[in-house]
Amino acid sequence: MGLGQLDRVEDIFYLTLDQAFCSREDLRATVARRRAERERLKAITMPDIVVGHWEPAADEQALAVGGSVSGLGVYPGIVEGRVKVLRGPDDDIEPDDVLVASVTDVGHTAMFAYAAAVVTDIGGAASHAAIVAREFCVPCVVDTKHATSSFVDGQLVRVDGAAGTITLLEDAPVEAASLA
């Protein structure tokens, strides 16, 4: 591959070894196509178990104010706060946010000190989120299956850690920038 065939260093991860080391053609179109395909595939939620032929489920309807999601309550307490959905390792929360994630790991531990509550799609009584929430005395609900797709950043929710429910109280405020 020649100098200037890619726009960014990380574009090389969208190429085969032959393309990366042997190709003399401009690979920007290939990279753009594969990057778009990766984004499309990231939007698909895979089932826990696949038996037979699988078809992607239809997108879930947005949760209405007053609606709730339930899971396994693993640490009691009732709190209200703004949702922050963590989707990647660089995401962070503000003090008193409700941390919502697919699953937590040791990289999220420090955030528990600032979170009003913790909610995960996956987990059980002995999961990382449950154990750390008990250590930090933070209300926690795990195994909601779809909290990360039901809530969006900025929504006001009430988390009941004993009952295992997360209730939407108010939609996210409309940003002034989106009105311009």
ChimeraX attribute file (.defattr): number of C-alpha atoms within 10 A of each C-alpha:
attribute: neighborCount
match mode: 1-to-1
recipient: residues
	/A:1	15
	/A:2	12
	/A:3	5
	/A:4	10
	/A:5	16
	/A:6	16
	/A:7	11
	/A:8	9
	/A:9	7
	/A:10	8
	/A:11	18
	/A:12	17
	/A:13	12
	/A:14	18
	/A:15	14
	/A:16	11
	/A:17	11
	/A:18	9
	/A:19	15
	/A:20	17
	/A:21	12
	/A:22	11
	/A:23	14
	/A:24	11
	/A:25	10
	/A:26	13
	/A:27	20
	/A:28	16
	/A:29	10
	/A:30	13
	/A:31	18
	/A:32	13
	/A:33	11
	/A:34	16
	/A:35	15
	/A:36	11
	/A:37	11
	/A:38	12
	/A:39	10
	/A:40	10
	/A:41	11
	/A:42	10
	/A:43	9
	/A:44	12
	/A:45	13
	/A:46	13
	/A:47	12
	/A:48	6
	/A:49	7
	/A:50	9
	/A:51	6
	/A:52	6
	/A:53	5
	/A:54	10
	/A:55	9
	/A:56	9
	/A:57	10
	/A:58	8
	/A:59	10
	/A:60	9
	/A:61	8
	/A:62	11
	/A:63	16
	/A:64	13
	/A:65	14
	/A:66	12
	/A:67	12
	/A:68	18
	/A:69	18
	/A:70	20
	/A:71	24
	/A:72	22
	/A:73	24
	/A:74	26
	/A:75	28
	/A:76	20
	/A:77	18
	/A:78	18
	/A:79	17
	/A:80	19
	/A:81	20
	/A:82	27
	/A:83	29
	/A:84	25
	/A:85	24
	/A:86	20
	/A:87	13
	/A:88	8
	/A:89	8
	/A:90	6
	/A:91	10
	/A:92	14
	/A:93	18
	/A:94	14
	/A:95	13
	/A:96	18
	/A:97	25
	/A:98	31
	/A:99	28
	/A:100	27
	/A:101	23
	/A:102	20
	/A:103	19
	/A:104	22
	/A:105	10
	/A:106	9
	/A:107	8
	/A:108	19
	/A:109	15
	/A:110	11
	/A:111	16
	/A:112	23
	/A:113	17
	/A:114	17
	/A:115	24
	/A:116	25
	/A:117	31
	/A:118	27
	/A:119	34
	/A:120	27
	/A:121	19
	/A:122	20
	/A:123	22
	/A:124	17
	/A:125	15
	/A:126	10
	/A:127	17
	/A:128	17
	/A:129	30
	/A:130	25
	/A:131	16
	/A:132	23
	/A:133	23
	/A:134	14
	/A:135	12
	/A:136	15
	/A:137	16
	/A:138	25
	/A:139	26
	/A:140	33
	/A:141	36
	/A:142	31
	/A:143	22
	/A:144	22
	/A:145	18
	/A:146	18
	/A:147	24
	/A:148	22
	/A:149	18
	/A:150	16
	/A:151	24
	/A:152	18
	/A:153	18
	/A:154	18
	/A:155	18
	/A:156	23
	/A:157	25
	/A:158	21
	/A:159	30
	/A:160	22
	/A:161	25
	/A:162	16
	/A:163	17
	/A:164	23
	/A:165	23
	/A:166	26
	/A:167	20
	/A:168	23
	/A:169	18
	/A:170	15
	/A:171	17
	/A:172	14
	/A:173	10
	/A:174	9
	/A:175	8
	/A:176	7
	/A:177	6
	/A:178	6
	/A:179	6
	/A:180	5
